[in-house]
Amino acid sequence: MDAPDVVVLPSGRRVRGRGVRRGAPPAGLEPDVSFQCTWERPAPQPWPVRWVRWPDFGLPLVPSDARAALREAWSRAPEERVEVCCGGGHGRTGTALAVLAVLDGVPPAEAVGWVREHYRPSAVETPWQRWWVQR
């Protein structure tokens, strides 16, 4: 799964971050499962999608559901093509990737910086998203 926007976690797990408004994933690299962090219900896809209801610039509507979804994404990543996405692929996606980094052993206080270095400098857009990663 070496492709644009693929983040390699410290354990070697690979997860692609994506903004759904930018279009479909690269041809031939469709995910086995997608974790979509959006406010509106995702459009049907040819692969399974787990929806995490999450407003733009905010935090997940049901934090326990988001935590469970991200634990599932992390556990599936060694064997499957996993993607985490939101509308633009920056704030919510970056926040989710930072949480995956914490699950993978990155200290919570360092996770936002880690994901900005390994994914996008614009990842994790708001103070409350940074706060949520550290908690």
TIVO-2410 file (N, C-alpha, C; in nm, 3 decimals):
# residues 135
REC num residu      c1      c2      c3 atome chaine
REC   1      M   0.084  -0.119   0.000     N      A
REC   1      M   0.000   0.000   0.000    CA      A
REC   1      M   0.087   0.124   0.000     C      A
REC   2      D   0.202   0.123  -0.062     N      A
REC   2      D   0.284   0.243  -0.075    CA      A
REC   2      D   0.221   0.331  -0.182     C      A
REC   3      A   0.162   0.439  -0.139     N      A
REC   3      A   0.089   0.529  -0.227    CA      A
REC   3      A   0.081   0.664  -0.158     C      A
REC   4      P   0.036   0.765  -0.231     N      A
REC   4      P   0.022   0.896  -0.167    CA      A
REC   4      P  -0.066   0.889  -0.042     C      A
REC   5      D  -0.027   0.964   0.059     N      A
REC   5      D  -0.102   0.980   0.183    CA      A
REC   5      D  -0.105   0.856   0.272     C      A
REC   6      V  -0.020   0.758   0.244     N      A
REC   6      V  -0.010   0.641   0.331    CA      A
REC   6      V   0.088   0.673   0.443     C      A
REC   7      V   0.042   0.653   0.565     N      A
REC   7      V   0.124   0.676   0.683    CA      A
REC   7      V   0.171   0.540   0.734     C      A
REC   8      V   0.301   0.530   0.756     N      A
REC   8      V   0.358   0.408   0.814    CA      A
REC   8      V   0.379   0.434   0.963     C      A
REC   9      L   0.301   0.365   1.045     N      A
REC   9      L   0.312   0.380   1.189    CA      A
REC   9      L   0.441   0.314   1.238     C      A
REC  10      P   0.486   0.345   1.359     N      A
REC  10      P   0.612   0.289   1.407    CA      A
REC  10      P   0.620   0.136   1.401     C      A
REC  11      S   0.508   0.067   1.416     N      A
REC  11      S   0.507  -0.080   1.412    CA      A
REC  11      S   0.515  -0.134   1.270     C      A
REC  12      G   0.503  -0.045   1.170     N      A
REC  12      G   0.499  -0.090   1.031    CA      A
REC  12      G   0.359  -0.096   0.975     C      A
REC  13      R   0.258  -0.081   1.059     N      A
REC  13      R   0.120  -0.077   1.009    CA      A
REC  13      R   0.109   0.041   0.913     C      A
REC  14      R   0.030   0.023   0.808     N      A
REC  14      R   0.009   0.129   0.709    CA      A
REC  14      R  -0.139   0.166   0.706     C      A
REC  15      V  -0.164   0.297   0.707     N      A
REC  15      V  -0.300   0.350   0.702    CA      A
REC  15      V  -0.299   0.470   0.608     C      A
REC  16      R  -0.393   0.473   0.516     N      A
REC  16      R  -0.401   0.588   0.426    CA      A
REC  16      R  -0.498   0.691   0.483     C      A
REC  17      G  -0.456   0.817   0.482     N      A
REC  17      G  -0.543   0.928   0.514    CA      A
REC  17      G  -0.591   0.987   0.382     C      A
REC  18      R  -0.717   1.033   0.381     N      A
REC  18      R  -0.771   1.084   0.254    CA      A
REC  18      R  -0.882   1.182   0.282     C      A
REC  19      G  -0.896   1.279   0.193     N      A
REC  19      G  -1.010   1.369   0.193    CA      A
REC  19      G  -1.110   1.322   0.088     C      A
REC  20      V  -1.231   1.291   0.130     N      A
REC  20      V  -1.329   1.237   0.035    CA      A
REC  20      V  -1.371   1.339  -0.070     C      A
REC  21      R  -1.358   1.467  -0.040     N      A
REC  21      R  -1.393   1.569  -0.142    CA      A
REC  21      R  -1.292   1.572  -0.255     C      A
REC  22      R  -1.175   1.511  -0.235     N      A
REC  22      R  -1.072   1.510  -0.340    CA      A
REC  22      R  -1.093   1.396  -0.438     C      A
REC  23      G  -1.196   1.316  -0.417     N      A
REC  23      G  -1.225   1.208  -0.510    CA      A
REC  23      G  -1.188   1.072  -0.456     C      A
REC  24      A  -1.199   0.975  -0.544     N      A
REC  24      A  -1.178   0.834  -0.508    CA      A
REC  24      A  -1.031   0.808  -0.477     C      A
REC  25      P  -1.005   0.700  -0.405     N      A
REC  25      P  -0.865   0.661  -0.381    CA      A
REC  25      P  -0.798   0.621  -0.512     C      A
REC  26      P  -0.666   0.613  -0.514     N      A
REC  26      P  -0.596   0.577  -0.637    CA      A
REC  26      P  -0.646   0.444  -0.693     C      A
REC  27      A  -0.664   0.439  -0.824     N      A
REC  27      A  -0.710   0.317  -0.890    CA      A
REC  27      A  -0.617   0.201  -0.856     C      A
REC  28      G  -0.677   0.089  -0.825     N      A
REC  28      G  -0.599  -0.028  -0.789    CA      A
REC  28      G  -0.557  -0.032  -0.643     C      A
REC  29      L  -0.579   0.078  -0.571     N      A
REC  29      L  -0.542   0.084  -0.429    CA      A
REC  29      L  -0.663   0.114  -0.341     C      A
REC  30      E  -0.778   0.066  -0.384     N      A
REC  30      E  -0.899   0.086  -0.305    CA      A
REC  30      E  -0.881   0.017  -0.169     C      A
REC  31      P  -0.940   0.074  -0.065     N      A
REC  31      P  -0.923   0.014   0.067    CA      A
REC  31      P  -1.005  -0.114   0.082     C      A
REC  32      D  -0.962  -0.196   0.177     N      A
REC  32      D  -1.044  -0.310   0.218    CA      A
REC  32      D  -1.154  -0.262   0.312     C      A
REC  33      V  -1.125  -0.154   0.384     N      A
REC  33      V  -1.221  -0.095   0.476    CA      A
REC  33      V  -1.187   0.053   0.493     C      A
REC  34      S  -1.292   0.133   0.508     N      A
REC  34      S  -1.274   0.277   0.525    CA      A
REC  34      S  -1.343   0.321   0.654     C      A
REC  35      F  -1.275   0.407   0.729     N      A
REC  35      F  -1.331   0.466   0.849    CA      A
REC  35      F  -1.353   0.613   0.818     C      A
REC  36      Q  -1.480   0.650   0.796     N      A
REC  36      Q  -1.511   0.784   0.748    CA      A
REC  36      Q  -1.559   0.871   0.863     C      A
REC  37      C  -1.480   0.974   0.892     N      A
REC  37      C  -1.505   1.067   1.002    CA      A
REC  37      C  -1.572   1.192   0.946     C      A
REC  38      T  -1.702   1.185   0.926     N      A
REC  38      T  -1.777   1.294   0.862    CA      A
REC  38      T  -1.906   1.320   0.937     C      A
REC  39      W  -1.962   1.438   0.915     N      A
REC  39      W  -2.087   1.473   0.979    CA      A
REC  39      W  -2.204   1.406   0.908     C      A
REC  40      E  -2.198   1.402   0.776     N      A
REC  40      E  -2.306   1.340   0.698    CA      A
REC  40      E  -2.274   1.195   0.668     C      A
REC  41      R  -2.378   1.115   0.655     N      A
REC  41      R  -2.362   0.973   0.624    CA      A
REC  41      R  -2.285   0.958   0.493     C      A
REC  42      P  -2.186   0.869   0.490     N      A
REC  42      P  -2.107   0.850   0.368    CA      A
REC  42      P  -2.189   0.791   0.254     C      A
REC  43      A  -2.150   0.825   0.135     N      A
REC  43      A  -2.211   0.765   0.017    CA      A
REC  43      A  -2.172   0.617   0.011     C      A
REC  44      P  -2.257   0.534  -0.046     N      A
REC  44      P  -2.221   0.391  -0.060    CA      A
REC  44      P  -2.092   0.374  -0.140     C      A
REC  45      Q  -2.012   0.279  -0.097     N      A
REC  45      Q  -1.884   0.249  -0.163    CA      A
REC  45      Q  -1.879   0.100  -0.195     C      A
REC  46      P  -1.792   0.058  -0.284     N      A
REC  46      P  -1.781  -0.085  -0.312    CA      A
REC  46      P  -1.704  -0.162  -0.203     C      A
REC  47      W  -1.657  -0.094  -0.101     N      A
REC  47      W  -1.588  -0.156   0.012    CA      A
REC  47      W  -1.663  -0.118   0.140     C      A
REC  48      P  -1.644  -0.191   0.249     N      A
REC  48      P  -1.713  -0.156   0.374    CA      A
REC  48      P  -1.667  -0.020   0.428     C      A
REC  49      V  -1.762   0.054   0.479     N      A
REC  49      V  -1.735   0.185   0.538    CA      A
REC  49      V  -1.793   0.187   0.679     C      A
REC  50      R  -1.709   0.225   0.775     N      A
REC  50      R  -1.758   0.247   0.912    CA      A
REC  50      R  -1.764   0.398   0.931     C      A
REC  51      W  -1.883   0.446   0.961     N      A
REC  51      W  -1.905   0.589   0.976    CA      A
REC  51      W  -1.887   0.630   1.122     C      A
REC  52      V  -1.802   0.731   1.142     N      A
REC  52      V  -1.786   0.794   1.272    CA      A
REC  52      V  -1.841   0.934   1.257     C      A
REC  53      R  -1.952   0.961   1.321     N      A
REC  53      R  -2.016   1.093   1.305    CA      A
REC  53      R  -1.932   1.197   1.379     C      A
REC  54      W  -1.878   1.291   1.297     N      A
REC  54      W  -1.777   1.382   1.349    CA      A
REC  54      W  -1.789   1.514   1.273     C      A
REC  55      P  -1.828   1.623   1.339     N      A
REC  55      P  -1.842   1.751   1.269    CA      A
REC  55      P  -1.706   1.811   1.230     C      A
REC  56      D  -1.706   1.883   1.121     N      A
REC  56      D  -1.585   1.951   1.074    CA      A
REC  56      D  -1.535   2.045   1.182     C      A
REC  57      F  -1.406   2.045   1.206     N      A
REC  57      F  -1.337   2.127   1.305    CA      A
REC  57      F  -1.372   2.090   1.449     C      A
REC  58      G  -1.446   1.981   1.468     N      A
REC  58      G  -1.489   1.944   1.602    CA      A
REC  58      G  -1.434   1.811   1.648     C      A
REC  59      L  -1.508   1.752   1.742     N      A
REC  59      L  -1.474   1.622   1.799    CA      A
REC  59      L  -1.586   1.523   1.766     C      A
REC  60      P  -1.558   1.395   1.776     N      A
REC  60      P  -1.661   1.296   1.744    CA      A
REC  60      P  -1.787   1.316   1.828     C      A
REC  61      L  -1.901   1.295   1.765     N      A
REC  61      L  -2.028   1.310   1.835    CA      A
REC  61      L  -2.039   1.208   1.949     C      A
REC  62      V  -1.995   1.086   1.924     N      A
REC  62      V  -1.997   0.980   2.025    CA      A
REC  62      V  -1.852   0.933   2.042     C      A
REC  63      P  -1.780   0.991   2.137     N      A
REC  63      P  -1.637   0.958   2.153    CA      A
REC  63      P  -1.609   0.809   2.169     C      A
REC  64      S  -1.694   0.737   2.241     N      A
REC  64      S  -1.670   0.594   2.260    CA      A
REC  64      S  -1.678   0.519   2.127     C      A
REC  65      D  -1.766   0.560   2.036     N      A
REC  65      D  -1.775   0.498   1.904    CA      A
REC  65      D  -1.649   0.529   1.824     C      A
REC  66      A  -1.601   0.651   1.832     N      A
REC  66      A  -1.478   0.689   1.760    CA      A
REC  66      A  -1.359   0.609   1.812     C      A
REC  67      R  -1.347   0.597   1.944     N      A
REC  67      R  -1.237   0.519   2.000    CA      A
REC  67      R  -1.243   0.373   1.955     C      A
REC  68      A  -1.363   0.315   1.955     N      A
REC  68      A  -1.378   0.176   1.911    CA      A
REC  68      A  -1.345   0.161   1.762     C      A
REC  69      A  -1.389   0.256   1.681     N      A
REC  69      A  -1.359   0.251   1.537    CA      A
REC  69      A  -1.210   0.261   1.513     C      A
REC  70      L  -1.142   0.350   1.584     N      A
REC  70      L  -0.999   0.367   1.563    CA      A
REC  70      L  -0.920   0.247   1.615     C      A
REC  71      R  -0.965   0.186   1.724     N      A
REC  71      R  -0.901   0.062   1.768    CA      A
REC  71      R  -0.917  -0.047   1.662     C      A
REC  72      E  -1.036  -0.054   1.602     N      A
REC  72      E  -1.060  -0.152   1.495    CA      A
REC  72      E  -0.970  -0.123   1.375     C      A
REC  73      A  -0.961   0.003   1.335     N      A
REC  73      A  -0.874   0.039   1.222    CA      A
REC  73      A  -0.730  -0.004   1.250     C      A
REC  74      W  -0.682   0.027   1.370     N      A
REC  74      W  -0.544  -0.009   1.407    CA      A
REC  74      W  -0.525  -0.160   1.404     C      A
REC  75      S  -0.622  -0.236   1.455     N      A
REC  75      S  -0.607  -0.381   1.460    CA      A
REC  75      S  -0.617  -0.446   1.322     C      A
REC  76      R  -0.687  -0.382   1.229     N      A
REC  76      R  -0.700  -0.438   1.094    CA      A
REC  76      R  -0.584  -0.401   1.002     C      A
REC  77      A  -0.512  -0.296   1.036     N      A
REC  77      A  -0.408  -0.243   0.947    CA      A
REC  77      A  -0.294  -0.340   0.913     C      A
REC  78      P  -0.256  -0.433   1.000     N      A
REC  78      P  -0.146  -0.522   0.960    CA      A
REC  78      P  -0.179  -0.613   0.842     C      A
REC  79      E  -0.307  -0.645   0.824     N      A
REC  79      E  -0.346  -0.742   0.721    CA      A
REC  79      E  -0.429  -0.684   0.608     C      A
REC  80      E  -0.482  -0.563   0.626     N      A
REC  80      E  -0.576  -0.508   0.528    CA      A
REC  80      E  -0.537  -0.366   0.488     C      A
REC  81      R  -0.590  -0.323   0.375     N      A
REC  81      R  -0.576  -0.183   0.334    CA      A
REC  81      R  -0.681  -0.102   0.408     C      A
REC  82      V  -0.635  -0.021   0.499     N      A
REC  82      V  -0.723   0.059   0.584    CA      A
REC  82      V  -0.706   0.206   0.547     C      A
REC  83      E  -0.818   0.277   0.537     N      A
REC  83      E  -0.809   0.421   0.519    CA      A
REC  83      E  -0.894   0.489   0.625     C      A
REC  84      V  -0.848   0.608   0.662     N      A
REC  84      V  -0.921   0.697   0.751    CA      A
REC  84      V  -0.942   0.824   0.672     C      A
REC  85      C  -1.065   0.873   0.668     N      A
REC  85      C  -1.089   0.991   0.584    CA      A
REC  85      C  -1.193   1.083   0.646     C      A
REC  86      C  -1.189   1.206   0.599     N      A
REC  86      C  -1.289   1.307   0.633    CA      A
REC  86      C  -1.312   1.389   0.507     C      A
REC  87      G  -1.373   1.503   0.520     N      A
REC  87      G  -1.400   1.584   0.402    CA      A
REC  87      G  -1.274   1.629   0.329     C      A
REC  88      G  -1.186   1.698   0.399     N      A
REC  88      G  -1.066   1.752   0.336    CA      A
REC  88      G  -0.940   1.670   0.357     C      A
REC  89      G  -0.942   1.581   0.454     N      A
REC  89      G  -0.825   1.497   0.480    CA      A
REC  89      G  -0.722   1.562   0.571     C      A
REC  90      H  -0.761   1.664   0.647     N      A
REC  90      H  -0.665   1.735   0.732    CA      A
REC  90      H  -0.699   1.720   0.881     C      A
REC  91      G  -0.805   1.787   0.925     N      A
REC  91      G  -0.836   1.795   1.068    CA      A
REC  91      G  -0.880   1.666   1.131     C      A
REC  92      R  -0.996   1.615   1.089     N      A
REC  92      R  -1.047   1.492   1.148    CA      A
REC  92      R  -0.960   1.372   1.111     C      A
REC  93      T  -0.917   1.367   0.986     N      A
REC  93      T  -0.828   1.258   0.944    CA      A
REC  93      T  -0.697   1.265   1.021     C      A
REC  94      G  -0.639   1.382   1.031     N      A
REC  94      G  -0.515   1.397   1.106    CA      A
REC  94      G  -0.532   1.360   1.252     C      A
REC  95      T  -0.644   1.398   1.311     N      A
REC  95      T  -0.672   1.364   1.450    CA      A
REC  95      T  -0.683   1.213   1.465     C      A
REC  96      A  -0.755   1.148   1.374     N      A
REC  96      A  -0.769   1.002   1.379    CA      A
REC  96      A  -0.632   0.935   1.361     C      A
REC  97      L  -0.552   0.984   1.270     N      A
REC  97      L  -0.418   0.926   1.250    CA      A
REC  97      L  -0.330   0.946   1.374     C      A
REC  98      A  -0.344   1.061   1.440     N      A
REC  98      A  -0.267   1.084   1.562    CA      A
REC  98      A  -0.309   0.986   1.672     C      A
REC  99      V  -0.438   0.957   1.681     N      A
REC  99      V  -0.485   0.858   1.778    CA      A
REC  99      V  -0.430   0.719   1.742     C      A
REC 100      L  -0.428   0.686   1.613     N      A
REC 100      L  -0.369   0.558   1.571    CA      A
REC 100      L  -0.221   0.553   1.609     C      A
REC 101      A  -0.152   0.665   1.597     N      A
REC 101      A  -0.011   0.669   1.636    CA      A
REC 101      A   0.005   0.643   1.785     C      A
REC 102      V  -0.086   0.698   1.867     N      A
REC 102      V  -0.083   0.672   2.011    CA      A
REC 102      V  -0.106   0.524   2.037     C      A
REC 103      L  -0.205   0.465   1.971     N      A
REC 103      L  -0.229   0.322   1.987    CA      A
REC 103      L  -0.107   0.240   1.947     C      A
REC 104      D  -0.027   0.295   1.858     N      A
REC 104      D   0.091   0.225   1.808    CA      A
REC 104      D   0.217   0.254   1.891     C      A
REC 105      G   0.202   0.333   1.996     N      A
REC 105      G   0.314   0.354   2.086    CA      A
REC 105      G   0.374   0.494   2.090     C      A
REC 106      V   0.329   0.584   2.005     N      A
REC 106      V   0.377   0.722   2.010    CA      A
REC 106      V   0.317   0.788   2.134     C      A
REC 107      P   0.398   0.853   2.218     N      A
REC 107      P   0.344   0.919   2.337    CA      A
REC 107      P   0.237   1.023   2.298     C      A
REC 108      P   0.126   1.029   2.371     N      A
REC 108      P   0.019   1.122   2.336    CA      A
REC 108      P   0.065   1.267   2.317     C      A
REC 109      A   0.158   1.313   2.398     N      A
REC 109      A   0.206   1.451   2.387    CA      A
REC 109      A   0.284   1.475   2.258     C      A
REC 110      E   0.330   1.369   2.194     N      A
REC 110      E   0.408   1.381   2.071    CA      A
REC 110      E   0.331   1.343   1.945     C      A
REC 111      A   0.210   1.291   1.961     N      A
REC 111      A   0.136   1.234   1.847    CA      A
REC 111      A   0.099   1.336   1.741     C      A
REC 112      V   0.058   1.455   1.780     N      A
REC 112      V   0.021   1.556   1.679    CA      A
REC 112      V   0.143   1.594   1.596     C      A
REC 113      G   0.254   1.620   1.660     N      A
REC 113      G   0.377   1.651   1.586    CA      A
REC 113      G   0.419   1.535   1.498     C      A
REC 114      W   0.403   1.414   1.548     N      A
REC 114      W   0.440   1.295   1.470    CA      A
REC 114      W   0.356   1.286   1.343     C      A
REC 115      V   0.226   1.305   1.356     N      A
REC 115      V   0.140   1.292   1.238    CA      A
REC 115      V   0.162   1.408   1.141     C      A
REC 116      R   0.193   1.525   1.192     N      A
REC 116      R   0.224   1.638   1.103    CA      A
REC 116      R   0.353   1.612   1.025     C      A
REC 117      E   0.447   1.545   1.086     N      A
REC 117      E   0.572   1.512   1.017    CA      A
REC 117      E   0.554   1.399   0.916     C      A
REC 118      H   0.473   1.299   0.949     N      A
REC 118      H   0.462   1.180   0.865    CA      A
REC 118      H   0.341   1.178   0.772     C      A
REC 119      Y   0.248   1.272   0.789     N      A
REC 119      Y   0.129   1.277   0.702    CA      A
REC 119      Y   0.120   1.413   0.634     C      A
REC 120      R   0.078   1.514   0.707     N      A
REC 120      R   0.064   1.649   0.652    CA      A
REC 120      R   0.091   1.752   0.761     C      A
REC 121      P   0.160   1.858   0.727     N      A
REC 121      P   0.183   1.964   0.826    CA      A
REC 121      P   0.053   2.028   0.875     C      A
REC 122      S  -0.053   2.020   0.796     N      A
REC 122      S  -0.181   2.082   0.832    CA      A
REC 122      S  -0.272   1.988   0.912     C      A
REC 123      A  -0.225   1.869   0.945     N      A
REC 123      A  -0.307   1.771   1.018    CA      A
REC 123      A  -0.339   1.820   1.159     C      A
REC 124      V  -0.457   1.788   1.205     N      A
REC 124      V  -0.508   1.824   1.338    CA      A
REC 124      V  -0.520   1.976   1.344     C      A
REC 125      E  -0.640   2.024   1.315     N      A
REC 125      E  -0.657   2.167   1.290    CA      A
REC 125      E  -0.692   2.253   1.412     C      A
REC 126      T  -0.752   2.194   1.514     N      A
REC 126      T  -0.804   2.279   1.622    CA      A
REC 126      T  -0.744   2.241   1.758     C      A
REC 127      P  -0.749   2.335   1.853     N      A
REC 127      P  -0.697   2.305   1.987    CA      A
REC 127      P  -0.771   2.187   2.052     C      A
REC 128      W  -0.902   2.177   2.032     N      A
REC 128      W  -0.976   2.069   2.096    CA      A
REC 128      W  -0.946   1.935   2.030     C      A
REC 129      Q  -0.911   1.935   1.902     N      A
REC 129      Q  -0.865   1.810   1.840    CA      A
REC 129      Q  -0.731   1.769   1.902     C      A
REC 130      R  -0.639   1.862   1.922     N      A
REC 130      R  -0.512   1.832   1.989    CA      A
REC 130      R  -0.537   1.779   2.130     C      A
REC 131      W  -0.629   1.842   2.201     N      A
REC 131      W  -0.664   1.799   2.336    CA      A
REC 131      W  -0.716   1.655   2.335     C      A
REC 132      W  -0.804   1.623   2.238     N      A
REC 132      W  -0.864   1.489   2.233    CA      A
REC 132      W  -0.758   1.381   2.209     C      A
REC 133      V  -0.660   1.411   2.125     N      A
REC 133      V  -0.552   1.315   2.100    CA      A
REC 133      V  -0.476   1.288   2.230     C      A
REC 134      Q  -0.451   1.390   2.308     N      A
REC 134      Q  -0.371   1.372   2.430    CA      A
REC 134      Q  -0.452   1.305   2.542     C      A
REC 135      R  -0.581   1.298   2.531     N      A
REC 135      R  -0.663   1.233   2.634    CA      A
REC 135      R  -0.696   1.092   2.594     C      A
***
